[in-house]
Amino acid sequence: MAQPPEVLARGNAEHWTGDLYLRRLSPHLTRALIPTPVTANGVTWLMMVAGWAAAGALLVPGLWGAVLGALLAQLQMLLDCSDGEIARWKGLSGAVGVFLDKVGHYTVEAAIALALGVRAAGVVGGRESDPATAWRYAFLGALLAAGILLNKSLNEMVHASRAAAGLGRLPDTAQARAVPAGSVLGVLRRAARLVPFHRMFHSIEMTLLTLAVAVVGALAGADLAAARWQVLVMAAVILPVTAGHLAAILASSRLRGEAAR
């Protein structure tokens, strides 16, 4: 079965677009790819290329670059659904596929953040003539990329730390990630569920946000200023998001033996 219940029920791995529509579209793509020589890992490579292309599209100034970036990010996630389905259908799931999938997501999201910095710098199309100003926004994009990579890698550090300590595999459940309900962190996490701004650093959200900002910038006749505000706000927000993620890991049972029960 290409979409087993244990995959669809994953609490921390399934993106909301998968639940909403991509998991309804991906079986059609998977069905078309299964008879071809393309392997599941080959589809993962295509997923990476689509994501890198989304980042490249964001370098195009104005609205059309943002539109193309958002569409390519949707394609990236569709391929991300399909590669696992092909692997499960053919019984070829393995560590190489998992590794390539993680490489894809890490590099794509970092590339999109870097592209947002270059977009805000205004160097493409010669919209910014002051090198100091351009470098300032390019640096913010690099800071955003570094923050995203650190935030994502915290989850991998949990798995590596559990393995090094001889603990079992961390289950992908809400109970394993829970923090004490009455604590400050618990209150903040409940608030974050109502306003999930911490999710804006996924490739889908970053490109959709960029599209929304580009629309506002086009209507206001200030697309470069809008792009600059976007990267400035995102670079500022990634810092408390990463700190909160770190604090939530330390406050939960993820690094203790009881999480594996």
JOHUFEN-V697754 format. One record per backbone hydrogen bond with DSSP energy under -0.5 kcal/mol. NH is the residue of the N-H (numbers start at 0). CO is the residue of the C=O. If there is no record, write none. Layout:
# JOHUFEN-V697754
nh = [NH;NH]
co = [CO;CO]
This chain:
# JOHUFEN-V697754
nh = [3;6;7;8;9;10;13;14;17;18;19;20;21;22;23;24;25;27;28;29;30;31;32;33;34;35;42;43;44;45;46;47;48;49;50;51;52;53;54;55;56;57;58;59;60;65;66;67;68;69;70;71;72;73;74;75;76;77;78;79;80;81;82;83;84;85;86;87;88;89;90;91;92;97;98;99;100;101;102;103;104;105;106;107;108;109;110;111;112;113;114;115;116;117;118;119;120;121;121;122;124;125;126;127;130;133;134;135;136;137;138;139;140;141;142;143;144;145;146;147;148;149;150;151;152;153;154;154;155;156;157;158;159;160;161;162;163;164;165;166;170;172;176;177;177;182;186;187;188;189;190;191;192;193;194;196;198;199;200;201;205;206;207;208;209;210;211;212;213;214;215;216;217;218;219;220;221;225;226;227;228;229;230;231;232;233;234;235;236;237;238;239;240;241;242;243;244;245;246;247;248;249;250;251;252;255;258;258;259;260]
co = [0;3;3;4;6;171;9;12;14;14;15;16;16;17;20;20;21;24;24;25;26;27;28;29;30;32;38;39;40;41;42;43;44;45;46;47;48;49;50;51;52;53;55;56;58;61;62;63;64;65;66;67;68;69;70;71;72;73;74;75;76;77;78;79;80;81;82;83;84;85;86;86;86;93;94;95;96;97;98;99;100;101;102;103;104;105;106;107;108;109;110;111;112;113;114;115;116;117;118;117;122;122;121;121;128;129;130;131;132;133;134;135;136;137;138;139;140;141;142;143;144;145;146;147;148;149;150;151;151;152;153;154;155;156;157;158;159;160;162;161;258;170;172;173;174;179;182;183;184;185;186;187;188;189;190;194;195;196;197;198;201;202;203;204;205;206;207;208;209;210;211;212;213;214;215;216;216;221;222;223;224;225;226;227;228;229;230;231;232;233;235;235;236;237;238;239;240;241;242;243;244;245;246;247;177;252;252;255;256;257]
